[in-house]
């Protein structure tokens, strides 16, 4: 891309850098409109690793051909205007194989990386790509000199060798066999025609929404990438070699931000509650674009580029991971092809508009200013919509549920098994060992019904009264009779609620042994007709203070056991012993 920009005069003092840079991007991404679907179809019909290998070898050969055409070039690296079509044709050819490569790569990743590690895996893959790209950008900026055409040839040969050598790495991949999506079983006859991918996306609204978000992301990325040259010229009056070095440095800062954004997502390592990461990131990118366009200070440009890369990559990785996990393997290639075609259509249209924009170096600033508030509005509205929507009874409770889930899965590395044993309807008692004050949060994280927790009234501090109003805990008074407490729980369960009870009646804190059970839980189950789900919690933080239970990181595990019923003729004490036995069996597992 640096070679192309140099050859068409994008770094010359007389050239419109923003428009010429957009022209190179336009011709590179234009083939995605024609070949993304083809690439997705090929990746569903042929072994994906051989599709990847073939694309890289082809791109390497094209670059070698370009270098060969420049063997006689000397002097200033600037082709006449009537020769620009050769550059655009080369970019189109390379972009054609990139368009085929892209959906095949995104489709094969879930066959290589386990689903529970996919978010981190995508981040690591992108980290590798970003590091390589930034090395290429910085080194390319040092190798390529607009005053010496021979340096262009050297850069193209180096690029070709990387494609030709690294492409063969794909031959050694060992992807897993096709496994049908758990929630989307493989049809008896797999549709192979192009149009089925569009129908598939239309019937899966989540996939359709993610593709729309991706389209917006890449339109914004196109504007940001195109604006750096123009803003640099307009804000600081850079030209020639000085402009190239500043451009590569700012773009490198953008890449470093992307690198740290990928690192953050790799650390988060969960796709659950990705909306709480994506939509605030949209808000931040919107604010930073306004800073980039409105504040003509060099360090502000560097910081803004860095932060845009940071938050932008958090969005990109989250969306891609959600797309991969939401799509069945038999059609993943075609969906990825459709996604690539859709988001690249936005990029191509954006680059074309910038290319043809009058006085693009000056006017690109107003484009950036216009997109900032759009991202702000989109981020705020979608964050409010996402955070307040959920399985709980009210908006505040849904916000608490989502924030609590993200906290548990990220900070406490929560692992949950057996949650399918919890019935979706009807009265349920969740009976768990009580290790820390974290226990209610980790249990609620994978239960999509609002659990009404039994807790002492004196622990319901007034400072967080809105929380108690939202989650509606069952308050027990210290001086309240046991009979009154039990009758109240029976009445609540008969309404079909799900109630969380810790039969031990106290925290284990530092001594992690199951303590004797308080009587009454089996009598409540018998009278209310509720099923009892034994739950075992382990590896929570060991500390005496309830505050440190929340703050200290952990690798908490929660296991939900099979439902247990207490019939009217059953002995309550024997049932209580059976419940204890089942909980200890879960501990053994």
GUTI-914574 format. One line per 2 residues: number of its first residue (from 1); for each residue x, y, z of C-alpha. Coordinates in Angstrom, 2 decimals. Each point is the difference from the previous one (the first is absolute). Example, Ala and Ser with C-alpha at 12.3 -4.5 7.8 and 13.67 -1.06 7.14 Angstrom:
<sites>
1 = 12.30/-4.50/7.80  1.37/3.44/-0.66;
</sites>
This chain:
<sites>
1 = 0.00/0.00/0.00  2.92/2.36/0.73;
3 = 1.49/-0.85/-3.40  -3.28/0.71/-1.77;
5 = -0.52/3.29/1.84  3.51/1.11/-0.91;
7 = -0.26/-0.97/-3.68  -3.20/1.98/-0.60;
9 = 1.40/3.12/1.70  -1.89/-0.16/3.27;
11 = 3.03/1.23/1.94  0.92/2.80/-2.41;
13 = -0.53/3.59/1.08  -2.39/0.63/-2.90;
15 = -2.11/-3.11/0.53  -3.26/-0.27/1.93;
17 = 1.25/-2.63/2.48  -3.42/-0.82/1.48;
19 = -1.65/-0.59/-3.38  2.91/-2.00/-1.46;
21 = 0.26/-2.17/3.13  -3.75/-0.66/-0.24;
23 = 0.45/-1.01/-3.66  2.50/-2.72/0.90;
25 = -2.31/-1.31/2.70  -2.97/0.13/-2.40;
27 = 1.68/-2.16/-2.66  1.32/-2.45/2.59;
29 = -3.40/-0.54/1.69  -2.18/0.19/-3.13;
31 = 0.50/-3.74/-0.79  -1.62/-0.88/3.34;
33 = -3.33/0.94/-1.56  0.45/-2.71/-2.64;
35 = 2.13/-2.71/1.61  -0.94/-0.09/3.72;
37 = -3.02/-2.22/-0.63  2.09/-2.13/-2.38;
39 = 2.65/-0.37/2.71  -2.63/-1.00/2.55;
41 = -1.49/-2.55/-2.41  3.44/-1.46/-0.76;
43 = 0.84/-0.26/3.70  -3.18/-2.04/0.56;
45 = 0.70/-2.28/-2.99  3.81/-0.43/0.13;
47 = 2.49/-0.59/2.83  0.38/3.46/1.49;
49 = 3.74/-0.22/0.63  0.70/-0.60/-3.70;
51 = -2.15/3.00/-0.91  2.14/2.09/2.37;
53 = 3.26/-1.34/-1.41  -1.07/0.59/-3.60;
55 = -1.00/3.61/0.71  3.31/0.87/1.67;
57 = 2.13/-1.57/-2.72  -1.99/1.87/-2.65;
59 = 0.48/3.32/1.79  3.73/-0.63/0.28;
61 = 0.27/-0.67/-3.74  -1.91/3.20/-0.82;
63 = 2.42/2.05/2.12  2.96/-1.64/-1.74;
65 = -1.54/0.94/-3.34  -0.39/3.61/1.17;
67 = 3.65/0.08/1.10  1.06/-1.40/-3.40;
69 = -1.88/2.79/-1.80  2.04/2.54/1.98;
71 = 3.42/-1.49/-0.84  0.89/2.91/-2.28;
73 = -1.43/2.72/2.27  2.43/2.72/1.14;
75 = -0.26/3.48/1.42  -3.12/1.31/1.75;
77 = -2.58/-2.66/0.95  -2.98/1.59/-1.74;
79 = -1.86/-1.47/-2.96  -1.73/2.29/-2.51;
81 = -3.77/0.31/0.37  -0.66/-2.13/-3.09;
83 = 1.91/-2.88/1.66  -1.98/-0.03/3.24;
85 = -2.29/-2.71/-1.35  2.85/-2.50/0.38;
87 = 0.17/0.70/3.73  -3.77/-0.24/0.38;
89 = -0.09/-3.26/-2.02  2.68/-1.52/2.25;
91 = -1.89/1.06/3.11  -3.20/-1.47/-1.42;
93 = 1.75/-3.31/-0.71  1.51/-0.22/3.49;
95 = -3.33/1.04/1.55  -1.79/-2.76/-1.93;
97 = 1.99/-2.71/1.74  -0.29/1.87/3.32;
99 = -3.79/-0.08/-0.44  0.10/-3.80/-0.43;
101 = 2.49/-0.42/2.84  -1.97/2.01/2.59;
103 = -3.15/-2.17/0.40  2.04/-3.21/-0.16;
105 = 2.22/1.22/2.84  -2.90/1.11/2.20;
107 = -1.84/-3.28/-0.68  2.94/-2.27/0.90;
109 = 0.88/1.71/3.30  -2.80/-1.72/2.04;
111 = 1.26/-3.35/-1.37  3.42/0.65/1.52;
113 = -0.80/1.79/3.27  -2.42/-1.44/2.63;
115 = -3.20/2.00/0.40  0.74/1.01/3.60;
117 = 3.34/1.49/-1.13  -1.23/1.55/-3.25;
119 = -0.16/3.61/1.22  3.58/-0.13/1.25;
121 = 1.08/-1.94/-3.08  -1.38/2.62/-2.37;
123 = 1.78/2.67/2.01  3.34/-1.85/-0.14;
125 = -0.31/-0.55/-3.75  -0.73/3.67/-0.50;
127 = 2.89/0.96/2.29  2.37/-1.97/-2.25;
129 = -1.45/1.68/-3.08  0.23/3.48/1.53;
131 = 3.63/-0.49/1.11  0.95/-1.20/-3.48;
133 = -1.91/2.84/-1.66  1.61/2.65/2.19;
135 = 3.46/-1.42/-0.61  -0.75/0.07/-3.73;
137 = -1.33/3.55/0.23  2.94/1.41/1.97;
139 = 2.67/-1.92/-1.93  -1.76/0.78/-3.29;
141 = 0.01/3.68/0.90  3.78/-0.21/0.43;
143 = 0.65/-2.06/-3.14  -2.26/1.82/-2.44;
145 = 1.20/3.42/-1.06  -2.15/2.10/-2.38;
147 = 3.22/1.32/-1.58  1.37/-3.43/-0.97;
149 = -2.11/-2.43/-2.05  2.37/-2.91/0.71;
151 = -1.16/-0.01/3.63  -3.53/-0.84/-1.16;
153 = 1.30/-3.12/-1.74  1.82/-1.11/3.17;
155 = -3.15/0.39/2.09  -2.11/-2.01/-2.46;
157 = 2.52/-2.88/-0.09  0.06/-0.19/3.81;
159 = -3.81/-0.06/0.11  -0.16/-2.71/-2.67;
161 = 2.44/-2.23/1.89  -2.04/0.26/3.19;
163 = -3.15/-1.11/-1.85  1.73/-2.84/-1.83;
165 = 1.70/-1.39/3.11  -2.64/0.53/2.70;
167 = -2.79/-1.28/-2.27  1.36/-3.53/0.33;
169 = -0.54/0.10/3.76  -3.69/-0.68/-0.71;
171 = 0.89/-3.41/-1.41  0.82/-1.15/3.53;
173 = -3.32/1.00/1.59  -2.10/-2.83/1.42;
175 = -3.56/1.38/0.30  -2.60/-1.99/1.91;
177 = -2.73/-1.80/-1.91  -3.28/1.81/-0.61;
179 = -2.17/0.00/3.12  -3.55/1.33/-0.13;
181 = -0.88/3.03/2.12  -1.68/-1.06/3.24;
183 = -2.93/2.37/-0.46  -0.14/-0.37/-3.77;
185 = 0.13/-3.70/-1.00  1.31/-0.98/-3.40;
187 = -2.85/-0.32/-2.54  -0.53/-3.33/-1.73;
189 = 0.97/1.50/-3.36  2.51/2.84/0.20;
191 = -1.00/2.82/-2.39  2.93/0.91/-2.24;
193 = -1.33/2.93/-1.99  1.12/3.59/0.60;
195 = -3.39/1.41/0.96  -0.41/-2.29/3.01;
197 = 2.57/1.98/2.00  -2.15/3.14/-0.35;
199 = -3.11/-1.93/1.03  1.93/-1.47/2.94;
201 = 0.99/3.49/1.21  -3.54/1.29/-0.40;
203 = -1.39/-2.79/2.19  2.73/0.49/2.62;
205 = -0.49/3.58/1.15  3.07/0.01/2.21;
207 = 2.27/-0.76/-2.97  -1.76/2.65/-2.08;
209 = 0.51/2.60/2.75  3.69/-0.88/0.37;
211 = 0.55/0.42/-3.73  -1.62/3.45/0.17;
213 = 2.31/0.96/2.87  2.96/-1.27/-2.01;
215 = -1.03/2.15/-2.95  0.03/3.10/2.19;
217 = 3.35/-0.95/1.54  1.75/-0.30/-3.35;
219 = -1.53/3.20/-1.34  1.43/1.81/3.04;
221 = 3.36/-1.77/-0.41  0.12/1.17/-3.63;
223 = -0.60/3.62/1.04  2.64/-0.14/2.75;
225 = 2.60/-1.64/-2.28  -0.64/2.58/-2.73;
227 = 0.02/3.00/2.33  3.51/-0.36/1.44;
229 = 1.80/1.31/-3.08  -2.43/2.87/-0.59;
231 = -0.12/1.10/3.65  3.80/-0.17/0.19;
233 = 0.32/2.31/-3.01  -2.71/2.40/1.13;
235 = 0.92/0.14/3.70  3.80/-0.04/-0.28;
237 = 0.84/0.72/-3.68  2.11/-3.17/-0.40;
239 = 1.18/-0.98/-3.51  2.15/-2.61/-1.77;
241 = 2.24/-2.21/2.13  -1.04/1.86/3.15;
243 = -3.65/-0.78/-0.79  0.78/-3.69/-0.59;
245 = 1.86/-0.33/3.29  -2.77/1.77/1.92;
247 = -2.65/-2.09/-1.77  1.75/-3.29/0.79;
249 = 0.60/1.09/3.61  -3.66/0.94/0.60;
251 = -1.17/-3.16/-1.73  2.44/-1.97/2.16;
253 = -1.55/1.59/3.10  -3.39/-1.09/-1.31;
255 = 1.42/-3.51/-0.31  1.47/0.05/3.50;
257 = -3.43/0.94/1.30  -1.51/-2.88/-1.95;
259 = 2.67/-2.25/1.50  -0.94/0.95/3.56;
261 = -3.70/-0.24/-0.86  0.57/-3.56/-1.18;
263 = 2.01/-0.69/3.15  -2.87/1.28/2.15;
265 = -2.51/-2.22/-1.80  2.36/-2.96/0.37;
267 = 0.14/0.68/3.74  -3.79/0.31/0.22;
269 = -0.19/-3.37/-1.78  -3.78/-0.28/-0.11;
271 = -2.58/0.98/-2.60  -2.74/0.27/2.63;
273 = -1.26/3.54/0.55  2.04/1.20/-2.97;
275 = -2.54/2.81/-0.35  1.31/1.56/3.22;
277 = 3.38/0.25/-1.73  -1.07/0.86/-3.55;
279 = -2.47/2.82/0.57  2.11/2.04/2.48;
281 = 2.84/-0.44/-2.51  -2.21/1.60/-2.68;
283 = -0.53/2.98/2.31  3.75/0.37/0.56;
285 = 0.81/-0.24/-3.72  -2.59/2.71/-0.74;
287 = 1.57/2.37/2.54  3.52/-0.74/-1.22;
289 = -0.89/0.68/-3.64  -1.18/3.47/1.05;
291 = 3.33/0.55/1.79  1.92/-1.18/-3.07;
293 = -1.78/2.47/-2.28  -0.41/3.02/2.27;
295 = 3.28/0.24/1.96  3.05/0.82/-2.21;
297 = 2.63/-1.20/2.49  2.48/-2.74/-0.94;
299 = -0.15/-1.90/3.29  -3.82/0.09/-0.10;
301 = 0.11/-1.63/-3.44  2.30/-2.74/1.30;
303 = -2.11/-0.63/3.11  -3.26/0.08/-1.97;
305 = 1.34/-2.44/-2.61  1.24/-2.32/2.76;
307 = -3.34/0.06/1.86  -2.07/-0.43/-3.19;
309 = 2.06/-3.11/-0.77  -0.47/-1.25/3.56;
311 = -3.78/0.32/0.15  -0.54/-0.75/-3.69;
313 = 1.75/-3.35/0.22  -2.00/-0.94/3.08;
315 = -3.12/0.43/-2.15  1.42/-1.85/-3.01;
317 = 1.09/-3.10/1.96  -3.22/-0.17/2.02;
319 = -2.19/0.18/-3.12  2.06/-2.58/-1.89;
321 = -0.05/-2.46/2.92  -3.77/0.35/0.40;
323 = -0.46/-0.55/-3.75  2.14/-3.15/0.04;
325 = -1.75/-1.54/3.00  -3.50/0.94/-1.23;
327 = 0.41/-1.66/-3.41  -0.22/-3.73/-0.75;
329 = 3.20/-1.49/-1.40  -1.58/-1.34/-3.20;
331 = -0.79/3.55/-1.17  2.57/2.04/1.91;
333 = 2.13/0.62/-3.08  -2.90/1.46/-1.98;
335 = -1.17/2.14/2.92  3.55/1.31/0.46;
337 = 0.09/0.71/-3.73  -3.28/1.88/0.21;
339 = 1.29/1.90/3.04  3.22/0.90/-1.84;
341 = -1.96/1.16/-3.04  -2.37/2.08/2.13;
343 = 2.58/1.78/2.15  2.39/0.48/-2.92;
345 = -2.84/1.53/-2.02  -0.11/2.73/2.63;
347 = 3.78/0.37/-0.19  -0.02/0.17/-3.81;
349 = -2.80/2.58/-0.08  1.78/2.03/2.69;
351 = 3.34/-0.09/-1.82  -1.67/0.90/-3.31;
353 = -1.77/2.97/1.61  3.27/1.21/1.56;
355 = 1.90/-0.56/-3.25  -2.48/2.22/-1.84;
357 = -0.39/2.50/2.85  0.97/3.51/-1.15;
359 = 3.08/1.26/1.86  0.06/-3.22/1.99;
361 = 2.96/0.98/2.17  -1.99/2.92/1.42;
363 = -3.50/-1.46/-0.08  0.80/-3.39/1.56;
365 = 0.01/1.84/3.33  -3.72/0.69/-0.30;
367 = -0.69/-3.66/-0.82  1.76/-1.05/3.21;
369 = -1.89/2.65/1.99  -3.30/-1.28/-1.43;
371 = 0.67/-3.65/0.90  0.98/0.73/3.62;
373 = -3.51/0.92/1.26  -1.49/-2.87/-2.04;
375 = 2.13/-2.53/1.89  -0.74/1.72/3.30;
377 = -3.75/-0.20/-0.57  0.17/-3.60/-1.21;
379 = 2.15/-1.09/2.96  -2.18/1.68/2.63;
381 = -3.35/-1.23/-1.37  1.19/-3.57/-0.57;
383 = 1.70/-0.19/3.39  -3.20/1.08/1.76;
385 = -2.06/-2.43/-2.08  2.37/-2.91/0.57;
387 = 0.71/0.55/3.71  -3.66/0.37/1.00;
389 = -1.22/-3.01/-1.97  0.21/-3.45/1.56;
391 = -1.75/-2.72/2.01  -0.49/2.02/3.18;
393 = -3.22/1.68/1.11  1.08/3.62/-0.52;
395 = 2.62/2.13/-1.75  2.18/0.69/3.02;
397 = 0.14/-3.71/0.81  0.98/-0.78/-3.61;
399 = 2.84/2.54/0.17  1.21/-1.57/3.26;
401 = -0.27/-3.47/-1.54  2.08/0.90/-3.06;
403 = 2.69/1.88/1.95  0.15/-2.82/2.54;
405 = 0.37/-2.61/-2.75  2.85/1.90/-1.63;
407 = 1.71/0.43/3.37  -0.30/-3.70/0.84;
409 = 1.12/-1.32/-3.38  2.95/2.40/-0.32;
411 = 1.31/0.65/3.50  -0.92/-3.35/1.56;
413 = 0.44/-2.09/-3.18  -3.31/-1.69/0.74;
415 = -0.59/-3.50/-1.37  -3.52/-1.39/0.20;
417 = -1.25/-3.51/-0.79  -3.43/-1.59/0.21;
419 = -2.00/3.24/-0.26  -2.41/-1.82/-2.33;
421 = -1.31/-1.85/3.04  -1.73/3.19/1.21;
423 = -3.64/-0.04/-1.26  -1.12/2.98/-2.07;
425 = -3.36/0.17/1.75  -1.61/-1.03/3.26;
427 = 1.12/0.18/3.66  3.69/-0.79/0.54;
429 = 2.26/0.00/3.05  3.72/0.44/-0.65;
431 = 1.79/-1.57/2.98  3.71/0.85/0.06;
433 = 2.96/-0.13/2.34  0.83/3.49/1.26;
435 = 3.68/0.87/-0.50  0.09/3.78/-0.43;
437 = -2.12/3.09/-0.62  0.76/-0.62/-3.69;
439 = -2.24/-3.11/-0.11  -3.29/1.67/-1.04;
441 = 1.75/1.85/-2.85  1.64/-3.09/-1.52;
443 = -3.21/-2.04/0.21  -2.14/2.73/-1.58;
445 = 2.53/0.45/-2.82  -1.17/-3.08/-1.92;
447 = -3.61/-0.20/1.20  -2.32/1.90/-2.33;
449 = -2.71/0.41/2.63  0.13/2.51/2.82;
451 = 1.01/-1.84/3.16  -1.61/1.33/3.15;
453 = 2.62/-0.38/2.71  -0.79/-0.68/3.62;
455 = 2.03/2.43/2.13  -0.06/1.56/3.42;
457 = -1.71/3.38/0.19  2.94/1.58/1.86;
459 = 2.27/-0.61/-3.03  -2.22/2.09/-2.28;
461 = 1.91/3.24/0.37  -1.92/3.20/-0.76;
463 = 2.85/1.33/-2.17  -0.91/-2.50/-2.74;
465 = -3.77/0.05/0.44  -0.62/0.38/-3.80;
467 = 1.78/-3.33/-0.45  -2.24/-1.74/2.53;
469 = -3.07/1.51/-1.68  1.20/-1.38/-3.34;
471 = 0.93/-3.58/0.95  -2.75/-0.45/2.63;
473 = 1.83/-2.16/2.56  -1.99/-1.91/2.62;
475 = 0.77/1.80/3.25  0.14/-2.08/3.19;
477 = -0.29/1.75/3.35  2.17/-1.26/2.86;
479 = -2.94/0.01/2.43  -2.37/-1.55/-2.54;
481 = -1.15/-3.51/0.86  1.31/-2.90/-2.10;
483 = -3.54/-1.05/-0.77  -0.87/3.44/-1.41;
485 = 3.16/-0.02/-2.12  -0.77/-3.41/-1.46;
487 = -3.63/0.88/-0.73  1.12/3.14/-1.84;
489 = 2.42/-2.01/-2.17  -2.70/-2.57/-0.83;
491 = -2.36/2.79/-1.05  2.65/1.59/-2.27;
493 = 0.90/-3.33/-1.62  -3.64/-0.79/-0.74;
495 = 0.01/3.13/-2.20  2.58/-1.78/-2.19;
497 = 3.11/1.91/1.11  3.55/-1.31/0.25;
499 = 1.49/0.38/3.48  3.66/-0.21/1.02;
501 = 0.69/-1.55/3.42  3.25/-0.90/1.76;
503 = -0.97/-2.94/2.24  3.05/0.52/2.22;
505 = -1.45/3.36/1.07  3.46/1.62/0.29;
507 = 3.18/0.69/-1.97  2.85/-2.50/-0.06;
509 = 2.52/2.86/-0.46  3.45/-1.58/0.52;
511 = -1.15/-3.48/1.04  -1.22/-1.65/-3.20;
513 = -1.86/-2.97/1.45  -3.73/-0.53/-0.41;
515 = -1.57/0.92/3.31  -3.16/-1.56/1.53;
517 = -3.26/0.98/-1.72  -2.77/2.03/1.59;
519 = -3.32/-1.92/-0.08  -2.90/1.20/-2.11;
521 = 1.13/0.01/-3.64  -1.46/-3.45/-0.76;
523 = -3.24/0.87/1.83  -0.26/3.15/-2.17;
525 = 0.54/-2.09/-3.16  -2.65/-2.50/1.08;
527 = -2.63/2.63/0.79  0.64/2.21/-3.04;
529 = 0.57/-2.74/-2.60  3.34/1.58/-0.96;
531 = 2.90/-2.03/-1.34  3.36/0.35/1.76;
533 = 3.11/0.53/-2.13  3.16/-0.82/1.99;
535 = 2.84/2.41/-0.82  3.68/-0.21/0.84;
537 = 2.27/3.05/0.02  3.77/-0.31/0.24;
539 = 3.28/1.91/-0.45  -1.47/3.35/1.10;
541 = 2.40/2.41/1.77  0.97/-1.08/3.50;
543 = -0.21/2.99/2.33  -1.78/0.89/3.22;
545 = -1.32/3.35/-1.25  -2.96/0.00/-2.41;
547 = 1.57/2.98/-1.78  3.07/-2.04/-0.99;
549 = -2.27/-2.80/-1.21  -1.02/2.34/-2.83;
551 = 3.32/1.76/-0.61  2.46/-2.89/-0.06;
553 = 0.20/-1.74/-3.42  -0.82/-3.69/-0.21;
555 = -0.84/-2.89/-2.30  -3.41/-0.80/1.41;
557 = -1.92/-3.10/-1.07  -3.74/-0.59/0.40;
559 = -1.68/-3.35/-0.62  -3.79/-0.42/-0.18;
561 = -1.21/-3.50/0.80  -3.04/-1.93/-1.20;
563 = -3.42/1.01/1.41  -1.17/-1.63/3.21;
565 = -3.63/-0.25/1.04  -1.46/-0.56/3.46;
567 = -3.30/-1.88/-0.15  -2.71/0.46/2.61;
569 = 0.66/-3.44/1.46  3.80/0.48/0.22;
571 = 1.72/0.46/3.34  1.41/3.54/0.22;
573 = 3.12/-0.98/1.95  0.88/-2.75/-2.45;
575 = -0.56/2.42/-2.87  2.33/2.50/1.69;
577 = 2.69/-2.69/0.28  -0.51/-0.86/-3.68;
579 = 0.43/3.68/-0.95  3.24/0.18/1.97;
581 = 1.22/-3.20/-1.65  -0.73/1.39/-3.49;
583 = 1.82/3.24/0.73  3.08/-1.91/1.18;
585 = -0.16/-2.12/-3.15  0.13/3.20/-2.05;
587 = 3.07/1.01/2.02  1.63/-3.31/-0.91;
589 = -0.64/0.62/-3.70;
</sites>
